[in-house]
């Protein structure tokens, strides 16, 4: 099982990036890890609703001038680095 998956979610008000962790106990640590991105306006831990989902997800709200596709790639890359480092330690 992969340590996380992410997806861009479009909504009428604002597009977001949702991050689903396979280990929900890491939600707060990952939230803290993501706070170093200047393009992120807000990060929320929210309850997931839907079939085949984990109980919680991390919702990332970007600043208006941020490119959501580039940010998803940057976040994914940063998370892969985070989990690789975590597995080595």
C-alpha positions in Angstrom: 0.0 0.0 0.0 1.3 3.4 -0.9 1.9 5.8 2.0 -0.3 8.5 0.5 -2.3 9.6 -2.6 -3.3 13.1 -3.6 -5.8 14.5 -6.0 -7.0 17.9 -7.3 -10.6 18.6 -6.3 -12.4 21.3 -8.2 -15.2 23.2 -6.6 -17.1 26.3 -7.6 -15.4 28.4 -4.9 -11.8 27.2 -5.0 -9.9 24.2 -6.2 -8.0 22.2 -3.5 -5.6 19.4 -3.2 -6.7 16.5 -1.1 -4.1 14.2 0.5 -5.1 10.8 1.8 -2.6 9.1 4.1 -2.6 5.3 4.6 -1.6 6.0 8.2 -3.9 8.7 9.6 -1.8 9.1 12.7 0.6 11.1 10.6 -2.0 13.7 9.5 -0.7 16.4 12.0 3.0 15.7 11.1 2.3 15.9 7.4 0.3 19.1 7.9 3.2 20.6 9.7 5.6 19.4 6.9 3.5 21.1 4.2 3.5 24.5 6.0 6.8 25.4 4.5 5.2 26.0 1.0 4.7 29.7 0.5 1.9 29.1 -2.1 -0.3 27.4 0.5 -2.9 29.6 2.1 -4.4 27.1 4.5 -4.3 23.5 5.4 -7.2 21.7 7.1 -7.6 18.2 8.5 -11.1 17.2 7.4 -13.3 14.1 7.7 -13.6 12.1 4.5 -17.0 11.3 3.1 -17.4 8.7 0.5 -16.8 5.1 -0.3 -13.3 3.5 -0.2 -11.8 6.5 1.6 -9.8 6.9 4.7 -11.5 8.5 7.7 -9.6 11.8 7.4 -7.8 13.8 4.7 -5.6 16.8 4.5 -7.2 19.6 2.4 -4.7 22.1 1.0 -6.0 25.5 -0.1 -3.7 27.5 -2.3 -3.2 31.2 -2.7 -5.0 32.7 -5.7 -1.9 33.1 -7.9 -0.6 29.6 -7.3 -0.7 27.0 -10.2 -2.6 24.0 -8.8 -1.0 21.4 -11.1 2.6 22.6 -10.3 1.8 22.6 -6.6 0.4 19.1 -6.7 3.6 17.9 -8.3 5.7 19.8 -5.7 3.6 18.5 -2.8 3.8 14.9 -4.1 7.6 15.2 -4.6 8.0 16.6 -1.1 5.8 13.8 0.4 7.8 11.1 -1.4 11.0 12.6 0.0 9.4 12.7 3.5 8.4 9.1 3.4 11.7 7.9 2.0 13.6 9.7 4.7 11.2 8.4 7.3 11.8 4.8 6.2 15.6 5.2 6.2 15.6 6.5 9.8 
